[in-house]
Amino acid sequence: MTSPTTGLPTTADGRPDRSRNPQAPYDRLTIGVCPDQWGVWFPEDPQQIPWRTALAEMAEAGFSVMETGPWGYFPQDATQLRAVMDEHGFRVVAGTGWGILHKAEAWADTERTFRAIAEAHAAVGAEYIVHLPPLFRDDKTWEFTDDRELTGEAWELYVDNANRLGRIMKDDYGLTMVLHPHGDAHIETPEQIDRIFAATDPEYVSFCLDTGHIVYGGGDPIAMVEQYPERIGYVHIKAFDPEITRRAHEEDWPFGKAVAEGASVRPPAGEPDMRRLVERLAAMDKDLYVICEQDLYPCDPSVPLPNAIATREYLADCGLGVK
C-alpha cells in the first residue's frame, strides 16, 4: 500500500516506509536500525532500555527495517518475534550472534547458538546473520581475556570455522553470514581484514562493512568499498571521532572506555564523511542493507530517540532513505 499523504509505501502498521530512497542511484540502499543505536550491547543489562520501549521508539524515529542485535534482547521464539515486529511495522532482515571460532572446545557452543539464531530468523524472513567476534578484553571489566593476535593453529582454526559456519548458515537456513570487524577483536585493522578476505571462501563468508569500527581500527571505509566491492554484503553505518580514537590507541584504552569517552559520535561529526560514503555505496549498484548504529552503552534513556531521529534525517539528506 501507499501512504496518501507522502506517496511512500507503508509499513505493516500503516506508517510511511522511509527505508529506501526511490531516486537513482540511491534506490538499491535500504536503511535500517538495530538495538546498538539505543545503547544496547547485551541480551540483558540493568543499564539498558527495555526492549518494548526501544522498539516503540525505533518506530517513532521513522525506522522500519530491523537487525535484532544481541540474541535474547528481543523474543527468541520466532512466532513471538514476528508478532512484536509486525505490531510495530518492522521487517527483520538480520540476526546477530557472538561466537568463538579459534578455539576447538568452543565450536559446539558456537554452532548451537548460531543454529538457534538462524532458525528463528529464517522463520521471520531474515536474509543475513552477523558474526560478531568475541573481544580480547572483557567489555564490562576491560580485563584481557585472550591474545591480541591470532597466530598459528588458532588462526587456521578461525578461518576453517568461519567457512564452516558460513556454509551451515547458507546451506541449512538460506542466510548469508557476514563477519563483523570490531575494536578490541581479532578483526579490526586493515591488515587483519585483508588477511581474512584472502583466507576465507567468498561463497560462504561475506563482510559487514562497519564504518565506525573500521575507522577505529585505523582504516578508511570509503577506500574499502572501492577495494573490496565483491566482499561487502552488508553495512553498519556509524561515525567515530578521530581525536578520541587516536588517544584511545596511544594510551591503549579498552574499546569500552573509548565509547564511554565519546568516541562514537552522531554524523555529520566524526569520520567517515557520510555524503561521500553513501555516494560510494550507491555506486556499487547492488542491493545493500545499511544499518544505522551508534555505540552508546551505557546511556541516559532520554538520549536515543532524538539522537536517532537526527541521525536518520541527516543520512536521508545524504541520499540514504527518505526524510
Secondary structure, 3 states (H helix, E strand, C coil): CECCCCCCEECCCCCECCCECCCCCCCCEEEEECHHHHCCCCCCCCCCCCHHHHHHHHHHCCCCEEECCCCCCCCCCHHHHHHHHHHCCCEEEEEEEECCCCCHHHHHHHHHHHHHHHHHHHHCCCCEEEEECCCCECCCCCCECCCCCCCHHHHHHHHHHHHHHHHHHHHHHCCEEEECCCCCCCCCCHHHHHHHHHHCCCCCEEEEEEHHHHHHCCCCHHHHHHHCCCCEEEEEECEECHHHHHHHHHCCCCHHHHHHCCCEECCCCCECCHHHHHHHHHHCCCCEEEEECCCCCCCCCCCHHHHHHHHHHHHHHCCCCCC
